[in-house]
Amino acid sequence: MDTTATKGNGAADERRRLTAPAETVEALQETIAAAHQRLQQRLTEEIEQQRREADGLRREVEEARGEAEAVLARANETAQTITTEATKEADRMMAEAVEAAARKLSEAHDTASAMLSRLRDHAGALFATAAEEMEAVQLAIVAIQTAANADQADAHKAGKDNGAAESVVTRLIVRPNVDADKRARIRDRFDAVAGVDGVKLGEADAESFDLLIIHQREANVVDNLLAVAPGEIRLASQKPGAIELDVTGLDWLEAGSQRST
């Protein structure tokens, strides 16, 4: 057996044994360095990713803030527009209310003035009617006194009543009522009837008006009045001291006016 070869192989094994840990440490260091590099790269990538995400969130926040500011601006503008329109509408409504109130006040003033004027006219007509009635009563009293005096004188001379005819007053109620001008014209027509000494206007209401007829006691006043317009004047009723007539038309009044003209 070769002892020299055996010794040589043992030395090689010894060298491998002595050098093996050094190579393992270097490999380990390289592995650690590579792992550290990979870790560093991963951290860098993650940091970059987080930075990009943060930038994206920052942009989103800025966009949201911009949209919120735009919405707020539009809301303010809309509110200002609504406020302006509401103010204009309120001013318009106020102006219309003032105008309507002024118009109503003017209408009320005109109505009051018209009513006052009608009241004055009515009062004047009442006063005139009252004056005419008083005058008619006075005329009737004078006529009765005159007739009485004449009767007494004739009775004293002749011993019987053959003197002047006695005058009396009869209330004539005419339906329907007409305006003041037509009442005056009817009075004038009846005043011209035979046996009538005078006619005065009396009271008037919504349905009729009165005439005071001063006539001779023996005169046939009813027939004479009906003869004025046989087709348009009808006797409604008759009692002592009062006669009621229904007038169905006024053609006779117009015809009488034309003849007098």
Phi, psi and omega in degrees: 000144187267110182286331179296316180295322181295318178297322180294317180295324180293323178294321179295316179299323180294318179297319179297322180294320182287325183274342185298314180298324179297316179295324181293321179296318180295317179296321179296318178298319179296319179297317180297317180297318179295318180295319179297322180292317178297319179297318179297319180294317179298317179298319179298317180296318180295318178299318179296320179296316178295324177296318178296318178297319178298318177298318179298317177296321179296319178295318179298318178298318179294319178296317179297319178297318179297317178295319179297317178296322178294316178298317179297319179296316178296321179297318178297318179295317179297317179297319178295319179296315180297318179298317179297314180296320179296321179295316178297317180295319178297318178297319180295314180297320178297317179297318178296320179296317179296317180296316179297319179297318179296320179295316178298320179297319178295317179296318179297321178296316179297317180297316179298319179296318180295317179297318179298319179296317178296320178298318178297315179298317180296317178298318178298319179295321178297317178298317179296318179297317179298319179297318179295320178297317179297319179296320179296318178297318179297318178297320180295318179299316179297318180296318180295317179297318179298316180295319180296317179297320179293319179297318180297319179294316181292322180292325179293324183276314188255347179080009178205170184271088174232028182271209183294150181294142180279139178258144179226168178244128178239134177278124179252119179258120185246130177236144355278175177286150177229177181289170186299323181295316180291324177299318179295321180290323176295318177303315182296321180293317180290333179294336181270000181289145181298138179086354180263125180270337180182154179225130178238144177286137177250209182285161178219144175228195185292337187249337186206173173217158184253148169232139176259113184262120174261116187213166176289142185301322184276354183288142178274077187295318184300309181297321180294322178291317179295331181289345179298320179209084186302327183273348186236355176237122182234146179280123178268316178197161179212133175213167183304122177085359182210141177227137178245127180239141172253122179258113183267350179196165182235020178298323179297329179289318178293319180296322178295323179294319180294321179293321179292330178289000000 
